């Protein structure tokens, strides 16, 4: 499925709708260049999961855990991972194969350890269509 958004608000609302539809054990990977709207989407997803706590990117901590929503939410940012073995150290499999919702930014960098069943979300800009335009591809794997 391909969705086009024309504002940060529309990207946020797509996240909200996906958060409302999320189920226990769901894994989403989120791929896109820096500044494309991954955090905006993630904040929407968290709102859809009824998480009230502020969402921040776990760039340096690798994972942020939010447990007070409708489902636990595990937000990973693996941009700085140099070796997939580092994921074992943080208990990656416990989260991803648990009962919460896992969102993994830059999931393409650790593809060899991702579950086969997941939702891949790719966000792209196209400046010819406007500064706020985003093409968002969602694929069930």
N, CA, C and O atoms as CSV, one atom per row, in Angstrom:
chain,resi,resn,atom,element,x,y,z
A,1,UNK,N,N,0.842,-1.157,0.000
A,1,UNK,CA,C,0.000,0.000,0.000
A,1,UNK,C,C,0.897,1.233,0.000
A,1,UNK,O,O,1.909,1.264,0.700
A,2,UNK,N,N,0.535,2.246,-0.777
A,2,UNK,CA,C,1.273,3.503,-0.819
A,2,UNK,C,C,0.317,4.626,-0.431
A,2,UNK,O,O,-0.783,4.749,-0.970
A,3,UNK,N,N,0.769,5.440,0.519
A,3,UNK,CA,C,-0.018,6.578,0.990
A,3,UNK,C,C,0.816,7.824,0.793
A,3,UNK,O,O,2.014,7.827,1.078
A,4,UNK,N,N,0.192,8.878,0.306
A,4,UNK,CA,C,0.882,10.156,0.159
A,4,UNK,C,C,0.332,11.128,1.186
A,4,UNK,O,O,-0.882,11.263,1.343
A,5,UNK,N,N,1.239,11.808,1.886
A,5,UNK,CA,C,0.828,12.829,2.839
A,5,UNK,C,C,1.436,14.158,2.407
A,5,UNK,O,O,2.477,14.197,1.752
A,6,UNK,N,N,0.776,15.230,2.782
A,6,UNK,CA,C,1.219,16.564,2.375
A,6,UNK,C,C,1.505,17.485,3.549
A,6,UNK,O,O,1.666,18.693,3.372
A,7,UNK,N,N,1.567,16.919,4.744
A,7,UNK,CA,C,1.893,17.712,5.930
A,7,UNK,C,C,2.352,16.778,7.041
A,7,UNK,O,O,2.076,15.578,7.025
A,8,UNK,N,N,3.054,17.356,7.998
A,8,UNK,CA,C,3.465,16.577,9.164
A,8,UNK,C,C,2.235,16.045,9.891
A,8,UNK,O,O,2.257,14.937,10.428
A,9,UNK,N,N,1.164,16.835,9.909
A,9,UNK,CA,C,-0.070,16.422,10.588
A,9,UNK,C,C,-0.652,15.162,9.947
A,9,UNK,O,O,-1.114,14.266,10.655
A,10,UNK,N,N,-0.634,15.086,8.630
A,10,UNK,CA,C,-1.157,13.901,7.940
A,10,UNK,C,C,-0.287,12.672,8.223
A,10,UNK,O,O,-0.805,11.568,8.391
A,11,UNK,N,N,1.032,12.865,8.276
A,11,UNK,CA,C,1.939,11.758,8.607
A,11,UNK,C,C,1.689,11.297,10.039
A,11,UNK,O,O,1.670,10.097,10.314
A,12,UNK,N,N,1.495,12.259,10.957
A,12,UNK,CA,C,1.188,11.956,12.357
A,12,UNK,C,C,-0.113,11.155,12.445
A,12,UNK,O,O,-0.173,10.154,13.159
A,13,UNK,N,N,-1.141,11.579,11.736
A,13,UNK,CA,C,-2.446,10.910,11.780
A,13,UNK,C,C,-2.385,9.496,11.202
A,13,UNK,O,O,-3.110,8.612,11.660
A,14,UNK,N,N,-1.536,9.274,10.211
A,14,UNK,CA,C,-1.341,7.913,9.703
A,14,UNK,C,C,-0.777,7.049,10.824
A,14,UNK,O,O,-1.202,5.908,11.008
A,15,UNK,N,N,0.181,7.593,11.571
A,15,UNK,CA,C,0.726,6.872,12.721
A,15,UNK,C,C,-0.341,6.575,13.754
A,15,UNK,O,O,-0.394,5.469,14.293
A,16,UNK,N,N,-1.197,7.558,14.038
A,16,UNK,CA,C,-2.283,7.362,15.008
A,16,UNK,C,C,-3.173,6.195,14.576
A,16,UNK,O,O,-3.490,5.319,15.380
A,17,UNK,N,N,-3.568,6.189,13.313
A,17,UNK,CA,C,-4.472,5.123,12.851
A,17,UNK,C,C,-3.798,3.758,12.922
A,17,UNK,O,O,-4.453,2.763,13.233
A,18,UNK,N,N,-2.505,3.697,12.641
A,18,UNK,CA,C,-1.807,2.411,12.735
A,18,UNK,C,C,-1.647,1.992,14.197
A,18,UNK,O,O,-1.695,0.802,14.509
A,19,UNK,N,N,-1.458,2.961,15.090
A,19,UNK,CA,C,-1.370,2.643,16.515
A,19,UNK,C,C,-2.686,2.116,17.056
A,19,UNK,O,O,-2.700,1.194,17.871
A,20,UNK,N,N,-3.787,2.691,16.610
A,20,UNK,CA,C,-5.103,2.218,17.054
A,20,UNK,C,C,-5.370,0.795,16.583
A,20,UNK,O,O,-6.063,0.033,17.258
A,21,UNK,N,N,-4.822,0.437,15.426
A,21,UNK,CA,C,-5.044,-0.894,14.854
A,21,UNK,C,C,-3.997,-1.916,15.300
A,21,UNK,O,O,-4.128,-3.101,14.994
A,22,UNK,N,N,-2.970,-1.479,16.012
A,22,UNK,CA,C,-1.865,-2.367,16.396
A,22,UNK,C,C,-2.343,-3.493,17.307
A,22,UNK,O,O,-3.280,-3.336,18.089
A,23,UNK,N,N,-1.674,-4.623,17.181
A,23,UNK,CA,C,-2.013,-5.815,17.968
A,23,UNK,C,C,-0.779,-6.291,18.736
A,23,UNK,O,O,0.348,-5.975,18.354
A,24,UNK,N,N,-0.986,-7.052,19.822
A,24,UNK,CA,C,0.150,-7.567,20.593
A,24,UNK,C,C,1.121,-8.361,19.712
A,24,UNK,O,O,0.710,-9.172,18.882
A,25,UNK,N,N,2.403,-8.108,19.912
A,25,UNK,CA,C,3.424,-8.817,19.162
A,25,UNK,C,C,3.733,-8.243,17.799
A,25,UNK,O,O,4.569,-8.791,17.079
A,26,UNK,N,N,3.086,-7.157,17.422
A,26,UNK,CA,C,3.308,-6.576,16.103
A,26,UNK,C,C,4.681,-5.910,16.045
A,26,UNK,O,O,5.101,-5.229,16.981
A,27,UNK,N,N,5.368,-6.122,14.927
A,27,UNK,CA,C,6.679,-5.533,14.693
A,27,UNK,C,C,6.604,-4.682,13.438
A,27,UNK,O,O,6.157,-5.140,12.386
A,28,UNK,N,N,7.050,-3.428,13.564
A,28,UNK,CA,C,7.087,-2.514,12.434
A,28,UNK,C,C,8.519,-2.032,12.260
A,28,UNK,O,O,9.193,-1.709,13.237
A,29,UNK,N,N,8.980,-1.984,11.020
A,29,UNK,CA,C,10.263,-1.365,10.742
A,29,UNK,C,C,9.989,-0.059,10.015
A,29,UNK,O,O,9.063,0.040,9.211
A,30,UNK,N,N,10.804,0.932,10.310
A,30,UNK,CA,C,10.593,2.268,9.766
A,30,UNK,C,C,11.900,2.729,9.139
A,30,UNK,O,O,12.919,2.852,9.818
A,31,UNK,N,N,11.857,2.980,7.845
A,31,UNK,CA,C,13.054,3.341,7.095
A,31,UNK,C,C,12.811,4.650,6.365
A,31,UNK,O,O,11.738,4.871,5.803
A,32,UNK,N,N,13.806,5.507,6.378
A,32,UNK,CA,C,13.741,6.772,5.654
A,32,UNK,C,C,14.934,7.619,6.023
A,32,UNK,O,O,15.514,7.461,7.098
A,33,UNK,N,N,15.301,8.521,5.129
A,33,UNK,CA,C,16.438,9.400,5.371
A,33,UNK,C,C,16.216,10.265,6.601
A,33,UNK,O,O,15.091,10.409,7.079
A,34,UNK,N,N,17.292,10.833,7.104
A,34,UNK,CA,C,17.191,11.777,8.221
A,34,UNK,C,C,16.269,12.928,7.829
A,34,UNK,O,O,16.358,13.451,6.718
A,35,UNK,N,N,15.392,13.316,8.736
A,35,UNK,CA,C,14.498,14.446,8.493
A,35,UNK,C,C,13.286,14.157,7.640
A,35,UNK,O,O,12.605,15.086,7.205
A,36,UNK,N,N,12.998,12.893,7.390
A,36,UNK,CA,C,11.878,12.545,6.503
A,36,UNK,C,C,10.545,12.449,7.246
A,36,UNK,O,O,9.485,12.457,6.619
A,37,UNK,N,N,10.591,12.358,8.579
A,37,UNK,CA,C,9.343,12.298,9.340
A,37,UNK,C,C,9.157,11.039,10.157
A,37,UNK,O,O,8.039,10.741,10.579
A,38,UNK,N,N,10.220,10.294,10.391
A,38,UNK,CA,C,10.101,9.052,11.165
A,38,UNK,C,C,9.624,9.333,12.588
A,38,UNK,O,O,8.789,8.602,13.122
A,39,UNK,N,N,10.152,10.386,13.198
A,39,UNK,CA,C,9.752,10.713,14.571
A,39,UNK,C,C,8.309,11.198,14.613
A,39,UNK,O,O,7.575,10.868,15.544
A,40,UNK,N,N,7.897,11.969,13.629
A,40,UNK,CA,C,6.495,12.436,13.557
A,40,UNK,C,C,5.563,11.233,13.468
A,40,UNK,O,O,4.567,11.163,14.188
A,41,UNK,N,N,5.881,10.291,12.591
A,41,UNK,CA,C,5.075,9.080,12.455
A,41,UNK,C,C,5.041,8.308,13.775
A,41,UNK,O,O,3.982,7.851,14.207
A,42,UNK,N,N,6.206,8.167,14.411
A,42,UNK,CA,C,6.322,7.406,15.654
A,42,UNK,C,C,5.495,8.041,16.769
A,42,UNK,O,O,4.852,7.332,17.543
A,43,UNK,N,N,5.507,9.354,16.856
A,43,UNK,CA,C,4.700,10.041,17.871
A,43,UNK,C,C,3.215,9.783,17.634
A,43,UNK,O,O,2.452,9.635,18.588
A,44,UNK,N,N,2.802,9.729,16.369
A,44,UNK,CA,C,1.420,9.399,16.055
A,44,UNK,C,C,1.074,7.975,16.442
A,44,UNK,O,O,0.010,7.717,17.006
A,45,UNK,N,N,1.975,7.050,16.140
A,45,UNK,CA,C,1.767,5.647,16.507
A,45,UNK,C,C,1.583,5.523,18.023
A,45,UNK,O,O,0.687,4.820,18.491
A,46,UNK,N,N,2.433,6.205,18.777
A,46,UNK,CA,C,2.340,6.168,20.232
A,46,UNK,C,C,1.007,6.735,20.713
A,46,UNK,O,O,0.398,6.200,21.639
A,47,UNK,N,N,0.562,7.805,20.090
A,47,UNK,CA,C,-0.739,8.366,20.477
A,47,UNK,C,C,-1.848,7.354,20.208
A,47,UNK,O,O,-2.762,7.204,21.019
A,48,UNK,N,N,-1.774,6.661,19.080
A,48,UNK,CA,C,-2.760,5.626,18.757
A,48,UNK,C,C,-2.723,4.463,19.741
A,48,UNK,O,O,-3.714,3.752,19.908
A,49,UNK,N,N,-1.583,4.273,20.387
A,49,UNK,CA,C,-1.445,3.242,21.425
A,49,UNK,C,C,-1.829,3.786,22.806
A,49,UNK,O,O,-1.693,3.092,23.814
A,50,UNK,N,N,-2.307,5.024,22.838
A,50,UNK,CA,C,-2.766,5.706,24.061
A,50,UNK,C,C,-1.631,5.962,25.051
A,50,UNK,O,O,-1.830,5.927,26.266
A,51,UNK,N,N,-0.450,6.218,24.517
A,51,UNK,CA,C,0.699,6.567,25.354
A,51,UNK,C,C,0.706,8.083,25.517
A,51,UNK,O,O,0.675,8.823,24.534
A,52,UNK,N,N,0.748,8.529,26.748
A,52,UNK,CA,C,0.687,9.958,27.036
A,52,UNK,C,C,2.064,10.561,27.295
A,52,UNK,O,O,2.250,11.774,27.198
A,53,UNK,N,N,3.019,9.708,27.624
A,53,UNK,CA,C,4.389,10.144,27.902
A,53,UNK,C,C,5.019,10.734,26.628
A,53,UNK,O,O,4.751,10.241,25.531
A,54,UNK,N,N,5.845,11.772,26.756
A,54,UNK,CA,C,6.514,12.322,25.568
A,54,UNK,C,C,7.399,11.261,24.896
A,54,UNK,O,O,8.073,10.482,25.570
A,55,UNK,N,N,7.386,11.246,23.584
A,55,UNK,CA,C,8.165,10.284,22.806
A,55,UNK,C,C,9.444,10.966,22.340
A,55,UNK,O,O,9.406,12.049,21.757
A,56,UNK,N,N,10.573,10.324,22.602
A,56,UNK,CA,C,11.845,10.854,22.123
A,56,UNK,C,C,12.588,9.749,21.388
A,56,UNK,O,O,12.400,8.564,21.662
A,57,UNK,N,N,13.423,10.154,20.462
A,57,UNK,CA,C,14.163,9.176,19.674
A,57,UNK,C,C,15.244,8.525,20.531
A,57,UNK,O,O,16.002,9.220,21.208
A,58,UNK,N,N,15.318,7.195,20.504
A,58,UNK,CA,C,16.313,6.480,21.312
A,58,UNK,C,C,17.655,6.322,20.593
A,58,UNK,O,O,18.284,5.267,20.678
A,59,UNK,N,N,18.093,7.361,19.890
A,59,UNK,CA,C,19.300,7.268,19.081
A,59,UNK,C,C,20.504,6.776,19.877
A,59,UNK,O,O,21.289,5.976,19.369
A,60,UNK,N,N,20.663,7.240,21.114
A,60,UNK,CA,C,21.840,6.867,21.884
A,60,UNK,C,C,21.567,5.726,22.863
A,60,UNK,O,O,22.505,5.067,23.313
A,61,UNK,N,N,20.304,5.483,23.200
A,61,UNK,CA,C,19.971,4.405,24.136
A,61,UNK,C,C,19.535,3.133,23.422
A,61,UNK,O,O,19.397,2.089,24.060
A,62,UNK,N,N,19.320,3.195,22.143
A,62,UNK,CA,C,18.882,2.111,21.262
A,62,UNK,C,C,17.403,1.770,21.437
A,62,UNK,O,O,16.708,1.552,20.445
A,63,UNK,N,N,16.903,1.720,22.678
A,63,UNK,CA,C,15.486,1.392,22.873
A,63,UNK,C,C,14.887,2.272,23.970
A,63,UNK,O,O,15.502,2.503,25.011
A,64,UNK,N,N,13.682,2.752,23.712
A,64,UNK,CA,C,12.862,3.433,24.715
A,64,UNK,C,C,11.651,2.537,24.961
A,64,UNK,O,O,11.060,2.001,24.024
A,65,UNK,N,N,11.294,2.385,26.225
A,65,UNK,CA,C,10.186,1.498,26.594
A,65,UNK,C,C,9.066,2.338,27.184
A,65,UNK,O,O,9.286,3.132,28.098
A,66,UNK,N,N,7.862,2.154,26.653
A,66,UNK,CA,C,6.671,2.845,27.142
A,66,UNK,C,C,5.655,1.766,27.494
A,66,UNK,O,O,5.225,1.009,26.624
A,67,UNK,N,N,5.277,1.694,28.745
A,67,UNK,CA,C,4.404,0.594,29.168
A,67,UNK,C,C,3.019,1.034,29.618
A,67,UNK,O,O,2.193,0.183,29.947
A,68,UNK,N,N,2.737,2.330,29.646
A,68,UNK,CA,C,1.462,2.756,30.221
A,68,UNK,C,C,0.332,2.897,29.193
A,68,UNK,O,O,-0.750,3.369,29.544
A,69,UNK,N,N,0.548,2.510,27.967
A,69,UNK,CA,C,-0.494,2.634,26.951
A,69,UNK,C,C,-1.377,1.402,26.858
A,69,UNK,O,O,-1.340,0.523,27.719
A,70,UNK,N,N,-2.166,1.356,25.803
A,70,UNK,CA,C,-3.047,0.212,25.531
A,70,UNK,C,C,-2.250,-1.074,25.395
A,70,UNK,O,O,-2.706,-2.142,25.803
A,71,UNK,N,N,-1.058,-0.967,24.822
A,71,UNK,CA,C,-0.101,-2.073,24.699
A,71,UNK,C,C,1.278,-1.508,25.022
A,71,UNK,O,O,1.516,-0.320,24.804
A,72,UNK,N,N,2.185,-2.323,25.534
A,72,UNK,CA,C,3.559,-1.836,25.695
A,72,UNK,C,C,4.121,-1.443,24.324
A,72,UNK,O,O,3.809,-2.074,23.314
A,73,UNK,N,N,4.939,-0.414,24.299
A,73,UNK,CA,C,5.524,0.086,23.060
A,73,UNK,C,C,7.035,0.123,23.223
A,73,UNK,O,O,7.561,0.751,24.142
A,74,UNK,N,N,7.725,-0.563,22.309
A,74,UNK,CA,C,9.178,-0.631,22.320
A,74,UNK,C,C,9.693,0.080,21.076
A,74,UNK,O,O,9.526,-0.404,19.957
A,75,UNK,N,N,10.317,1.225,21.284
A,75,UNK,CA,C,10.781,2.075,20.191
A,75,UNK,C,C,12.299,1.956,20.075
A,75,UNK,O,O,13.038,2.419,20.943
A,76,UNK,N,N,12.747,1.335,18.998
A,76,UNK,CA,C,14.173,1.132,18.746
A,76,UNK,C,C,14.669,2.108,17.691
A,76,UNK,O,O,13.945,2.450,16.756
A,77,UNK,N,N,15.906,2.551,17.850
A,77,UNK,CA,C,16.612,3.286,16.804
A,77,UNK,C,C,17.971,2.602,16.682
A,77,UNK,O,O,18.822,2.744,17.560
A,78,UNK,N,N,18.169,1.874,15.611
A,78,UNK,CA,C,19.384,1.077,15.468
A,78,UNK,C,C,20.404,1.715,14.519
A,78,UNK,O,O,21.306,1.040,14.024
A,79,UNK,N,N,20.255,3.005,14.274
A,79,UNK,CA,C,21.142,3.723,13.355
A,79,UNK,C,C,22.610,3.587,13.761
A,79,UNK,O,O,23.484,3.470,12.902
A,80,UNK,N,N,22.876,3.601,15.053
A,80,UNK,CA,C,24.257,3.580,15.542
A,80,UNK,C,C,24.775,2.169,15.868
A,80,UNK,O,O,25.874,2.026,16.404
A,81,UNK,N,N,24.007,1.151,15.554
A,81,UNK,CA,C,24.445,-0.227,15.800
A,81,UNK,C,C,25.554,-0.575,14.808
A,81,UNK,O,O,25.380,-0.420,13.599
A,82,UNK,N,N,26.678,-1.038,15.311
A,82,UNK,CA,C,27.773,-1.414,14.416
A,82,UNK,C,C,27.813,-2.920,14.179
A,82,UNK,O,O,28.407,-3.386,13.206
A,83,UNK,N,N,27.176,-3.681,15.076
A,83,UNK,CA,C,27.176,-5.137,14.959
A,83,UNK,C,C,25.849,-5.645,15.532
A,83,UNK,O,O,25.466,-5.255,16.635
A,84,UNK,N,N,25.155,-6.499,14.804
A,84,UNK,CA,C,23.854,-6.983,15.259
A,84,UNK,C,C,23.933,-7.709,16.599
A,84,UNK,O,O,22.925,-7.821,17.297
A,85,UNK,N,N,25.110,-8.200,16.966
A,85,UNK,CA,C,25.261,-8.854,18.270
A,85,UNK,C,C,24.952,-7.900,19.422
A,85,UNK,O,O,24.595,-8.341,20.515
A,86,UNK,N,N,25.087,-6.594,19.183
A,86,UNK,CA,C,24.751,-5.604,20.210
A,86,UNK,C,C,23.278,-5.685,20.600
A,86,UNK,O,O,22.906,-5.318,21.715
A,87,UNK,N,N,22.451,-6.159,19.695
A,87,UNK,CA,C,21.024,-6.239,19.966
A,87,UNK,C,C,20.716,-7.299,21.020
A,87,UNK,O,O,19.747,-7.164,21.767
A,88,UNK,N,N,21.531,-8.349,21.086
A,88,UNK,CA,C,21.365,-9.374,22.120
A,88,UNK,C,C,21.556,-8.771,23.508
A,88,UNK,O,O,20.868,-9.147,24.457
A,89,UNK,N,N,22.495,-7.835,23.618
A,89,UNK,CA,C,22.826,-7.229,24.905
A,89,UNK,C,C,21.659,-6.446,25.503
A,89,UNK,O,O,21.573,-6.296,26.721
A,90,UNK,N,N,20.775,-5.954,24.666
A,90,UNK,CA,C,19.631,-5.177,25.177
A,90,UNK,C,C,18.355,-6.009,25.268
A,90,UNK,O,O,17.295,-5.480,25.601
A,91,UNK,N,N,18.446,-7.305,24.977
A,91,UNK,CA,C,17.280,-8.174,25.072
A,91,UNK,C,C,16.307,-8.011,23.920
A,91,UNK,O,O,15.097,-8.139,24.104
A,92,UNK,N,N,16.824,-7.731,22.738
A,92,UNK,CA,C,16.012,-7.463,21.557
A,92,UNK,C,C,14.909,-8.498,21.344
A,92,UNK,O,O,13.754,-8.133,21.123
A,93,UNK,N,N,15.251,-9.771,21.406
A,93,UNK,CA,C,14.258,-10.816,21.134
A,93,UNK,C,C,13.136,-10.825,22.165
A,93,UNK,O,O,11.991,-11.126,21.827
A,94,UNK,N,N,13.449,-10.498,23.416
A,94,UNK,CA,C,12.409,-10.445,24.449
A,94,UNK,C,C,11.345,-9.417,24.096
A,94,UNK,O,O,10.156,-9.647,24.316
A,95,UNK,N,N,11.769,-8.288,23.552
A,95,UNK,CA,C,10.825,-7.245,23.159
A,95,UNK,C,C,10.067,-7.639,21.896
A,95,UNK,O,O,8.837,-7.616,21.860
A,96,UNK,N,N,10.817,-7.999,20.869
A,96,UNK,CA,C,10.228,-8.234,19.547
A,96,UNK,C,C,9.296,-9.439,19.529
A,96,UNK,O,O,8.323,-9.459,18.775
A,97,UNK,N,N,9.585,-10.435,20.347
A,97,UNK,CA,C,8.732,-11.623,20.384
A,97,UNK,C,C,7.823,-11.607,21.614
A,97,UNK,O,O,7.267,-12.636,21.998
A,98,UNK,N,N,7.679,-10.431,22.225
A,98,UNK,CA,C,6.813,-10.282,23.388
A,98,UNK,C,C,5.410,-9.849,22.998
A,98,UNK,O,O,4.987,-10.016,21.855
A,99,UNK,N,N,4.704,-9.295,23.961
A,99,UNK,CA,C,3.290,-8.934,23.763
A,99,UNK,C,C,3.074,-7.461,23.428
A,99,UNK,O,O,1.934,-7.013,23.306
A,100,UNK,N,N,4.151,-6.715,23.282
A,100,UNK,CA,C,4.014,-5.303,22.958
A,100,UNK,C,C,4.093,-5.057,21.465
A,100,UNK,O,O,4.079,-5.988,20.660
A,101,UNK,N,N,4.175,-3.771,21.109
A,101,UNK,CA,C,4.353,-3.343,19.733
A,101,UNK,C,C,5.781,-2.808,19.624
A,101,UNK,O,O,6.181,-1.929,20.388
A,102,UNK,N,N,6.540,-3.338,18.680
A,102,UNK,CA,C,7.919,-2.898,18.469
A,102,UNK,C,C,7.998,-2.099,17.177
A,102,UNK,O,O,7.547,-2.546,16.123
A,103,UNK,N,N,8.581,-0.904,17.279
A,103,UNK,CA,C,8.852,-0.096,16.092
A,103,UNK,C,C,10.364,0.074,16.029
A,103,UNK,O,O,10.984,0.544,16.984
A,104,UNK,N,N,10.956,-0.309,14.898
A,104,UNK,CA,C,12.403,-0.311,14.752
A,104,UNK,C,C,12.795,0.649,13.634
A,104,UNK,O,O,12.630,0.353,12.450
A,105,UNK,N,N,13.319,1.809,14.039
A,105,UNK,CA,C,13.820,2.761,13.043
A,105,UNK,C,C,15.135,2.236,12.486
A,105,UNK,O,O,15.968,1.706,13.221
A,106,UNK,N,N,15.310,2.390,11.184
A,106,UNK,CA,C,16.486,1.906,10.474
A,106,UNK,C,C,16.556,0.373,10.527
A,106,UNK,O,O,17.648,-0.195,10.558
A,107,UNK,N,N,15.414,-0.285,10.538
A,107,UNK,CA,C,15.370,-1.738,10.626
A,107,UNK,C,C,16.140,-2.437,9.523
A,107,UNK,O,O,16.574,-3.575,9.703
A,108,UNK,N,N,16.320,-1.782,8.388
A,108,UNK,CA,C,17.071,-2.377,7.288
A,108,UNK,C,C,18.525,-2.677,7.679
A,108,UNK,O,O,19.185,-3.488,7.030
A,109,UNK,N,N,19.025,-2.028,8.735
A,109,UNK,CA,C,20.406,-2.233,9.166
A,109,UNK,C,C,20.591,-3.524,9.965
A,109,UNK,O,O,21.715,-3.997,10.133
A,110,UNK,N,N,19.488,-4.092,10.456
A,110,UNK,CA,C,19.576,-5.335,11.237
A,110,UNK,C,C,18.632,-6.396,10.652
A,110,UNK,O,O,18.096,-7.239,11.372
A,111,UNK,N,N,18.452,-6.331,9.369
A,111,UNK,CA,C,17.474,-7.193,8.701
A,111,UNK,C,C,17.655,-8.678,9.009
A,111,UNK,O,O,16.673,-9.417,9.076
A,112,UNK,N,N,18.899,-9.120,9.196
A,112,UNK,CA,C,19.145,-10.552,9.402
A,112,UNK,C,C,18.581,-11.075,10.715
A,112,UNK,O,O,18.435,-12.288,10.866
A,113,UNK,N,N,18.257,-10.203,11.677
A,113,UNK,CA,C,17.693,-10.684,12.945
A,113,UNK,C,C,16.232,-10.281,13.131
A,113,UNK,O,O,15.648,-10.541,14.183
A,114,UNK,N,N,15.642,-9.654,12.128
A,114,UNK,CA,C,14.233,-9.255,12.234
A,114,UNK,C,C,13.317,-10.456,12.039
A,114,UNK,O,O,13.663,-11.391,11.317
A,115,UNK,N,N,12.148,-10.434,12.679
A,115,UNK,CA,C,11.172,-11.504,12.427
A,115,UNK,C,C,10.740,-11.486,10.961
A,115,UNK,O,O,10.667,-10.426,10.340
A,116,UNK,N,N,10.460,-12.653,10.424
A,116,UNK,CA,C,9.989,-12.725,9.041
A,116,UNK,C,C,8.648,-12.021,8.883
A,116,UNK,O,O,8.390,-11.390,7.858
A,117,UNK,N,N,7.794,-12.128,9.903
A,117,UNK,CA,C,6.479,-11.482,9.862
A,117,UNK,C,C,6.602,-10.106,10.508
A,117,UNK,O,O,6.801,-9.983,11.717
A,118,UNK,N,N,6.481,-9.079,9.677
A,118,UNK,CA,C,6.589,-7.702,10.162
A,118,UNK,C,C,5.961,-6.764,9.143
A,118,UNK,O,O,5.656,-7.157,8.016
A,119,UNK,N,N,5.777,-5.531,9.556
A,119,UNK,CA,C,5.272,-4.492,8.669
A,119,UNK,C,C,6.420,-3.542,8.378
A,119,UNK,O,O,7.000,-2.954,9.291
A,120,UNK,N,N,6.745,-3.395,7.104
A,120,UNK,CA,C,7.813,-2.485,6.708
A,120,UNK,C,C,7.197,-1.171,6.237
A,120,UNK,O,O,6.308,-1.152,5.385
A,121,UNK,N,N,7.687,-0.077,6.808
A,121,UNK,CA,C,7.201,1.258,6.445
A,121,UNK,C,C,8.391,2.051,5.919
A,121,UNK,O,O,9.397,2.206,6.611
A,122,UNK,N,N,8.273,2.545,4.703
A,122,UNK,CA,C,9.337,3.338,4.091
A,122,UNK,C,C,8.763,4.723,3.794
A,122,UNK,O,O,7.745,4.853,3.114
A,123,UNK,N,N,9.431,5.755,4.314
A,123,UNK,CA,C,8.996,7.132,4.089
A,123,UNK,C,C,10.015,7.826,3.199
A,123,UNK,O,O,11.218,7.783,3.458
A,124,UNK,N,N,9.513,8.470,2.138
A,124,UNK,CA,C,10.390,9.176,1.208
A,124,UNK,C,C,9.857,10.577,0.952
A,124,UNK,O,O,8.647,10.803,0.945
A,125,UNK,N,N,10.769,11.508,0.743
A,125,UNK,CA,C,10.421,12.869,0.324
A,125,UNK,C,C,10.462,12.937,-1.202
A,125,UNK,O,O,11.122,12.133,-1.859
A,126,UNK,N,N,9.747,13.907,-1.743
A,126,UNK,CA,C,9.874,14.254,-3.159
A,126,UNK,C,C,9.676,15.766,-3.225
A,126,UNK,O,O,8.547,16.252,-3.285
A,127,UNK,N,N,10.780,16.498,-3.214
A,127,UNK,CA,C,10.706,17.962,-3.156
A,127,UNK,C,C,10.013,18.572,-4.365
A,127,UNK,O,O,9.514,19.695,-4.285
A,128,UNK,N,N,9.974,17.857,-5.481
A,128,UNK,CA,C,9.256,18.361,-6.651
A,128,UNK,C,C,7.756,18.461,-6.378
A,128,UNK,O,O,7.056,19.253,-7.009
A,129,UNK,N,N,7.266,17.648,-5.428
A,129,UNK,CA,C,5.843,17.674,-5.079
A,129,UNK,C,C,5.572,18.553,-3.865
A,129,UNK,O,O,4.426,18.664,-3.429
A,130,UNK,N,N,6.602,19.176,-3.316
A,130,UNK,CA,C,6.426,20.077,-2.182
A,130,UNK,C,C,7.284,19.667,-1.004
A,130,UNK,O,O,7.615,18.493,-0.841
A,131,UNK,N,N,7.645,20.644,-0.182
A,131,UNK,CA,C,8.532,20.417,0.958
A,131,UNK,C,C,7.957,19.413,1.947
A,131,UNK,O,O,8.702,18.622,2.525
A,132,UNK,N,N,6.634,19.434,2.151
A,132,UNK,CA,C,5.999,18.562,3.141
A,132,UNK,C,C,5.450,17.262,2.563
A,132,UNK,O,O,4.885,16.451,3.297
A,133,UNK,N,N,5.608,17.058,1.272
A,133,UNK,CA,C,5.105,15.831,0.639
A,133,UNK,C,C,5.903,14.627,1.112
A,133,UNK,O,O,7.131,14.672,1.184
A,134,UNK,N,N,5.189,13.537,1.438
A,134,UNK,CA,C,5.813,12.270,1.789
A,134,UNK,C,C,5.088,11.131,1.075
A,134,UNK,O,O,3.859,11.090,1.023
A,135,UNK,N,N,5.871,10.218,0.534
A,135,UNK,CA,C,5.331,8.984,-0.029
A,135,UNK,C,C,5.669,7.903,0.989
A,135,UNK,O,O,6.839,7.677,1.299
A,136,UNK,N,N,4.636,7.233,1.511
A,136,UNK,CA,C,4.815,6.248,2.561
A,136,UNK,C,C,4.346,4.894,2.038
A,136,UNK,O,O,3.170,4.700,1.729
A,137,UNK,N,N,5.288,3.973,1.948
A,137,UNK,CA,C,4.978,2.619,1.481
A,137,UNK,C,C,4.887,1.704,2.692
A,137,UNK,O,O,5.810,1.638,3.505
A,138,UNK,N,N,3.768,1.001,2.804
A,138,UNK,CA,C,3.537,0.068,3.900
A,138,UNK,C,C,3.362,-1.316,3.300
A,138,UNK,O,O,2.497,-1.538,2.452
A,139,UNK,N,N,4.202,-2.251,3.756
A,139,UNK,CA,C,4.164,-3.595,3.201
A,139,UNK,C,C,4.211,-4.624,4.312
A,139,UNK,O,O,5.068,-4.563,5.193
A,140,UNK,N,N,3.289,-5.564,4.265
A,140,UNK,CA,C,3.280,-6.678,5.225
A,140,UNK,C,C,4.213,-7.756,4.707
A,140,UNK,O,O,4.044,-8.237,3.587
A,141,UNK,N,N,5.186,-8.135,5.501
A,141,UNK,CA,C,6.132,-9.184,5.101
A,141,UNK,C,C,5.818,-10.467,5.847
A,141,UNK,O,O,6.498,-11.475,5.655
